């Protein structure tokens, strides 16, 4: 079961890759400035993940208008994520949880998904400016997308 609302969000630093190279992204750097939306997804270059993240791409202004930063997180390498982001014109950072530590900390790691061990579940979290989890959603069904309206409501 994913971490509960009302708890302190586990802090992390993960790698993101773009044309400028690898960069560290630390959750707590948003504290005091902006809310954060974390979208865990199973694997880059899969149809449901592509649909989810392209939907976020197309509605990113909604999240920015609610003073929130959005990050996609998967266990893919940052290099695979960069190719996935470029192929789909994604306009927000994808963070590599290659070592699976963050997915474990948020309790959203499949032990087995179609024979693949250690893949992130499809999950969504809203972290307040104070670092508190104010929305938590996780699904054992990798085809079930998060409730984006509920995520936006948690940001309002």
C-alpha positions in Angstrom: 0.0 0.0 0.0 1.4 3.4 -1.0 2.4 5.9 1.7 -0.6 7.6 3.3 -1.7 11.2 3.2 -0.7 13.2 6.2 2.8 11.8 6.3 6.1 13.5 5.5 7.1 12.7 1.9 10.3 10.6 1.7 12.9 13.0 0.3 15.1 11.9 -2.6 17.6 12.9 -5.2 17.2 11.3 -8.6 18.9 11.7 -12.0 17.2 13.4 -15.0 18.8 13.5 -18.5 18.4 16.1 -21.2 20.6 17.8 -23.8 22.7 19.5 -21.1 23.6 16.1 -19.5 22.7 14.4 -16.3 21.2 16.5 -13.5 20.2 15.8 -9.9 16.7 16.6 -8.9 15.9 16.8 -5.2 12.3 16.8 -4.0 13.0 19.0 -0.9 14.3 21.8 -3.1 10.7 22.5 -3.9 9.7 22.9 -0.3 8.6 26.4 0.6 8.3 27.2 -3.1 5.8 25.0 -4.9 3.8 21.8 -4.5 5.0 18.7 -6.3 3.2 16.1 -8.3 5.0 12.7 -8.5 3.7 10.4 -11.2 5.3 6.9 -11.0 4.9 4.9 -14.2 6.0 1.3 -15.0 8.1 1.6 -18.2 9.0 4.1 -20.9 7.9 3.3 -24.5 4.7 1.5 -23.4 1.3 2.6 -24.7 -0.4 3.4 -21.4 2.6 5.2 -20.0 2.9 7.2 -23.3 -0.8 8.1 -23.1 -0.5 9.2 -19.4 2.5 11.3 -19.9 1.4 12.9 -23.1 -1.8 13.8 -21.4 0.2 15.6 -18.7 2.3 17.3 -21.4 -0.9 18.6 -22.9 -2.2 19.9 -19.6 1.0 21.0 -17.9 -0.2 24.6 -17.9 -3.1 23.5 -15.5 -0.5 22.2 -13.0 1.7 25.3 -13.4 -1.4 27.4 -12.8 -1.8 25.6 -9.5 1.8 26.3 -8.6 3.0 22.7 -8.9 5.9 21.0 -10.5 5.3 17.7 -12.1 7.8 14.8 -12.3 7.5 11.4 -14.0 9.4 8.6 -12.2 10.2 5.1 -13.5 12.9 2.6 -13.0 14.1 3.2 -16.6 17.6 4.6 -17.0 17.9 8.3 -17.5 19.1 7.7 -21.0 16.0 5.7 -22.0 13.8 8.3 -20.3 15.5 11.1 -22.4 14.8 9.2 -25.6 11.2 8.6 -24.5 10.7 12.3 -23.6 12.1 13.5 -26.9 10.0 11.0 -28.9 6.9 12.3 -27.2 7.8 16.0 -26.8 7.5 15.8 -23.0 7.9 19.2 -21.4 8.5 18.1 -17.7 11.3 16.1 -16.1 11.4 12.4 -16.0 13.4 11.0 -13.1 15.3 7.7 -13.1 14.7 5.5 -10.1 17.1 3.0 -11.6 18.1 1.7 -8.2 14.4 1.4 -7.1 15.0 3.1 -3.8 12.3 5.8 -4.2 9.7 3.4 -5.5 10.3 1.3 -2.4 10.2 4.3 -0.1 6.8 5.3 -1.5 5.7 1.6 -1.4 4.9 1.5 -5.1 7.2 -1.2 -6.5 5.8 -4.3 -8.1 7.6 -7.5 -7.0 6.4 -9.0 -10.2 4.7 -7.5 -13.2 4.4 -9.8 -16.2 7.6 -11.5 -15.2 9.5 -8.3 -14.6 10.7 -7.8 -11.1 11.0 -4.4 -9.5 8.9 -2.2 -11.8 7.2 0.9 -10.5 3.4 0.8 -10.0 1.3 3.4 -11.7 0.9 5.9 -8.8 0.4 9.6 -8.1 1.3 11.7 -5.1 0.8 15.4 -4.4 3.4 16.8 -2.0 2.6 20.2 -0.4 5.0 23.0 -0.2 5.7 21.8 3.4 6.7 18.3 2.3 3.5 16.6 3.4 1.7 14.0 1.3 -1.7 15.5 0.6 -2.8 13.0 -2.1 -1.8 9.4 -2.5 -3.0 6.9 -5.2 -1.5 3.6 -6.4 -2.9 0.9 -8.6 -2.0 -2.7 -9.0 -3.5 -2.5 -12.4 -0.8 -0.9 -14.7 -3.5 0.0 -17.2 -5.4 2.2 -14.8 -4.5 5.9 -15.0 -4.4 8.1 -12.0 -7.4 10.4 -11.2 -6.1 13.6 -12.6 -9.1 15.6 -11.5 -8.5 14.5 -7.9 -4.8 15.4 -8.2 -5.7 18.9 -9.4 -8.3 19.2 -6.6 -5.6 18.3 -4.1 -3.5 21.2 -5.5 -6.3 23.8 -5.3 
